[in-house]
Each structure stands twice: as structure tokens, then as C-alpha cells.
Amino acid sequence: MSSLSSSVMLLVLVLMAILTAASAENFYRDVGISTFGDELAVILNGGDLLTLSLDNYSGSGFQSINDYLFGRFDMNIKLVPNNSAGTVATFYLSSQGLTHDEIDFEFLGNLSGQPYTVHTNIYTQGVGNREQQFRVWFDPTASFHKYTVIWNPQRIILMVDDIPIRVFNNNEAIGVPFPNSQAMNVYATIWDAEDWATEGGRIQTDWTQAPFTASYEHFELEACVYSSGSSSCGSSQSTTSITSNEAWLTQSLDSEDLEKLLWVQQTCMIYDYSTDYERFPQGLPPECNQPRFQQ
């Protein structure tokens, strides 16, 4: 496990002391439809399901009512089927401003029969350039699959169906900024990215296929709600203290998780910024020289 500063460790102990139970969130209650494409975002099934659509006029999206400082965030997503080239559906966390922090899942559409690309990135203090891309081992348009962000003071873990695909460790000790001071909202969007998402824009969106629709359900979180400069952990709705939800706050990878992560990165990864020497001719970012699979 990477070492923590005394202040971060103190924060962990305080948060663990006030953990509360998590619950399934309700889209009617817990998110706000974004200011673009209002009519293209539809809440269904009593608030458990939300669909986002893109047509040739607008995309659509939503964001959480609350913002959070650390948490586990789960979303089941079914992506746009058939020819979705040029479209991007997203599930991500972000703070505000030029020096924002951000943790991204972006799903790049494709021509019929071609695999989706899962694009991940992490911004700290307004700087990203930490992309890793994967081709998943299933058809993400045929049924719902769970996508998870675990964000704690030690590391960020991205998971698909509870299988870790990426870990970004806290390497502040060697001068790498880590997102641990800016509260973030949860977002999801669908938008037109034909100028870059498909082989650098070579394939254009086929608007005869519109509207393109992605579906989101079973939004669940165990998180620290941030309000008026302070943070309290747990669901925004629940107040019953339990110990079973403490795991995410110090979660790392055990030996079985490390095996799964290694399999994904050897089998499914198609791009890793930490091996792109042409992009960083003056030297790779310092975190790329740290042990790749830390516990």
C-alpha cells in the first residue's frame, strides 16, 4: 500500500468513524437533468431507469444533486446498439473550474459489429493526459453491465462487473497530484464526438440512425457527501451506521483482484499513456515509473 501523509490518514480515520449506510439512488430524487437536451433525458420505472439520447440537434445528460469527497459509485449501463460511430456515452465524476479533478469512463461508439472502446482518464488540478483504453470482453449493448469508480485517499480503482481494469495510486510523495481536496458530482452524458472518437474523425456519425440511446439503471453509491465546506460519509438518504460499507474507504487489491487486473491489462488494453514514449519524449510521467500493480 502506498504511504499516506499524516493529514490524509487522519481524514481516513475521521471518515471511517462517521460512515453511514448506502442505498440505491433514485433518478427522480438524486439527479438533475442537464441544461442541454432536457427532452432527450427520460426517467422511467419509478426512478430506477434513465435513458439519454442524442439526435442531430442535441445530446443529453444528468448530474447528481449532491457532490462528494471520496466514495464508491456504481452504475449499470447499456450502451447504444448497432451503428453508433461518432457517439460517446459517459459516466464520470468531476469538480468545477480550470483546476478541476475528474475521473472518466467514456464509451466510444462504433460501426455495426465493431467492439466498443472504453476510454478512461484521470484529471488532477486541471491536467489529464492519463488515458488508458480497453476493449471489453462482452457486448455492452446487449444487456446492462456494472461500471464502478472507487475513490479513496489512497487510490482510484475503476471496475467493470466488479473486475478491476485500472488503478491510479496516490503518488503525492513523488510530486504527482492526487484528487483528494475537491468535491465532485456524478455525471452521465451522451454527445457527438465524430471529430475525434472514431479513428481521429475518419468515420462520421450516420444521423439516419438517430436518436442514439444509452440506458442507465441501479445507480448506487457509498460516499462522503460534501456540503458547506465539510464532508460526511455514506448515502445522502441514510443515517444508520454499519461497518460493512467501510471497505471502499481503504480498498486495495488482493491477490485475486491483481490477477484479474493483470489479465484485463494484458488482454483488453489497447492504449496506455504510461508506455507512450513518443508522446512523452522528455520522459514518462513520474507515476509511470512506480510499481505497476501495487496493493
N, C-alpha and C positions, 0 to 999 in steps of 0.2 A: 504494500500500500504506500502511496506517495506520502511524504511527510506534510503536515499541516502546520501553519503558524498557530501560535497560542490563541490569537483572536478568533481564528476560524474554528479551532477546536472548542473554544468557549461557546461560540454560536451553535455548534452541533449539540452540545450538552443542554443548552437552553431550549433549543427546538425540540429535542427528544423529551424534555420534561413536560412540554405542553402539547404533545401530539394528540389529535382527536381523530375520530373515525372518519373514513371516507365513504362516499356514496356515489351511485350513478347520477350523473348530472342530467338535467332536463333542458332541452334546447329552448323551450319557451321561457324558462326561468333564468338560465345561466349564461346565455349568449345574446349578443345583439347583432342583427343583420347589418352588414357594412353599408356604407353610404352609396356604393355603386351596385347596380343590378338588383335592387330590392325585390322586384317581382320574380327574379330568377332564383331566389333562395326560398325554399318551401319546407316548412316544418310539418311532419306527419307523425302518425302513430302515437298521438298523445304527447309528443315532445321527445320521443326516443330516436326518431329518424329525421335527418335533414338532408335535402338534396340541393346541390349547387349546379347551376347550368351556365353555359357560355353560348351566346349566339353572336351573329356578326355585328351586333351593336355594343354588347357589354358582357363582361364576366360577372361574377358574384362572389360573396364571401361572408364570413361571420367572425366575430371575436368574442372572447369570454368577457362577461361583465366585470369579474374580478381580475386583478393582476396578482402574481405570485412570485415569491422568492424561495426557490427550490421546490421540488415535488416530483411525483410520478404522474404522467399524463398518458392515458390510453385512449385510442380512437380506433374503431372498426371502420374501414373504408373499402368501398367497392368502386373501382376506377372506371373511367369512360370506356365502353366496349367498342369493338370494330375499329374503323379508321379514325383515330384520334390525333393524328400527326399535327403538330403545332400547338396543341393544348398542354397546359401544365396545371395539374391539381396539386394542392399543397396542404400540409399540416405542420404548423411551426409555432414556436414561441418567440416573442420579440419584445424588447423595450422600445422607448421612443428616443428620437434625437439623432444628431450626427454621430455621436459616440455610443450608439445603441449596441446591445448584445442581442444575439439571435441564434436559435437552434432550429435547423431546417430539415424537413422531409419535403422534397419536391418530386412529383411523379411526371416524367416526360412522356407525352403521348407518342403514338407510333402508327405506321401504316398497318392495315389489317394483317394479322398473323405474325407481326414482329413483336419481340419482347419489350415490355416497359423498361425504362431506365429509372432507377430510384437514385435521385441526386440528393446528397446530404452536404451540409455546410455548417460551419460554426463561426459566428462573428463575436469578437470581443473588442469593446471600445471602438466600434465602428469599422473594424477591419475583419474581412472574411478571408478569402483565398485559401480555405481549408477544405476543399471539395474532396469527397470520395463518392464514387458512383458504383452501383451494383445492378445486376440483372437477377431478379428474384427467381426462385425455383418453382413457381406456380403461376397460374393465370390470375392476375389480380383483378380482372374484370368479371370473372365467372362467379365469384362469391366474395363475401366480406372477409378481410384479414385484419388482424390487430397490429397497429403501429404504436410504439411506445417510446416516450422520452423520459428517462430517469436523469434528474439533475440534482446533484447534491454538492456540498462544498469540496468533495474530493475529486469528482469526475462526472462526466456526462456519458450515459450509455444509451445508444439507440438500438431498439429491438424490433423484430418482425415476428409475430406469432410467438413471442417470448424467447426468440433466438437472438442473441446479441450479434449485430452486424458491425458496430463501430463503438469505440471507446475513445473519449478525449479526456485525458487526465489533467488534474491541476498541476501545472508545472511553473507556478509563480516563483518557486525557489530558483529557477534559472532564467527568470525575467520574462516568462510568457504570460500575458494577461489571461485571467480566467473569469468567466461571468459569475460573480458572487456578491454583487452590490446593487445591481439594477433589477427591479421587479419587472416581470414580463407577463404580457397577456398571451392567451392561446388564440391562434388564428387558423382559419382554413379558407382557401380561395380556389377559384378556377379562372384562368385567364389565357389570353392568346399570346404565345411566345414563339410564333413561327419564324421570327427573325434570328433566333439562336438555338432553339430547343431541338431542332431536327437537323442534325449534321450541319450545324452552322447556318441554318436557314435555307438549306438546299431544297427541302421539301416544304411546300406551302400547305396551309390549312385548307381542307376541302369543305367550304361552307355549305355545300349541299347536304352535308351530314349533320348540320346543326339542327337543334341545340345539342350540345355535348353535356352530358350529365354525370357527375360523380355523387356518390351517396355516402353519408356519414351516419354512424349509429354507435350506441353504447359508449358515449363519452364519459369516462370515469377518471377521477383524479384523487390523489392523496397529496396535499400540497400545503404550503405556508401562504396564507392569504396576506397580502401586503396592503396596509391602509394607514394613511396619515403618518408615514414615516416609520411604521413598526410592522412586524411580521408575526402572525400566529399560524401554527401549523394545523393541517387537516382539511377536511371538506368545508366549503363555505356554508354548508347547511347543518352539519352535525357537530355535536358537542360532547359525545360520550368518549371518554379516554379509553383506549385499548392499546395493547402492546404489539399486536400482530402487524400493525401498519408502520412500525418503526424501521422496517428493513430497508426501504428505499433511501433513508436519510444517510446511511453509511454503506450502501450497497456497493459491492465489488463483484468480481467474477470468480467463482470457484473453479475447480479443475474441469468439471463438465462444461461449464459455460465457456471456458477458454478453448476447449476442443471445438465447440460449436462456432465460436468466433473465428478460429483459425480456418475451419472448413469454409465458412462463408467468404472470408477474405481471399482464400486460395482459389475457390471455385467460382464465386459470383462477382467479385470485384473487377471492374473494368477500368477504373481510374483511381489513382491515389496521389494527391498532391505531394506526399512525402517521398515519392520516388521520381518526381518530375524534375530532373536536373536541368533540362532545357529551360524550364520556366523560372528556375532559381539559379542562374549561373554563378551568383556570388555566394552560393551555399544554401542548403535547405534550411527551412525554419528550425529553430533550436529544438522544438518538441519532437521533430522527426528523428533526432539522434538519441532519443531516450528509448529504454526497453519497450518494444512494440506491444507486448501483452503483459502489462503489469496487473497484479492482483490488488 
